[in-house]
């Protein structure tokens, strides 16, 4: 069966399945979603969240970015930070010189949100890119993860 996980209804199904699945199943579901996802000009689940068509727990918002809690947290604090305008920036590997400002701003906002969340003793920032990087939504997004001791290597 061919799935397009960039379609909001399909992606919501995958994301909501995480709420009921144990961690080991979540990892394989997310991996499966990443392997099935394909870049598209169609609106992503994040576009729907930006437009408030899909609810989210927003922790920071301004005219450039939106930060909200991940529905499948991998740590006590797991927040996604996304640009409000995709502008071809579906993944970090698609970044062009015109994206330099928003890329820097995403990291700066990650720092602001980490402080807001009380992550004074450290946190991790993750950007997944492409199928082997386990990217399942083709709208650049930064994961801010913290609230517990991180391990190395991460993947």
Order of alpha helices (4+ residues) and beta strands (2+ residues): alpha-alpha-alpha-beta-beta-beta-alpha-beta-beta
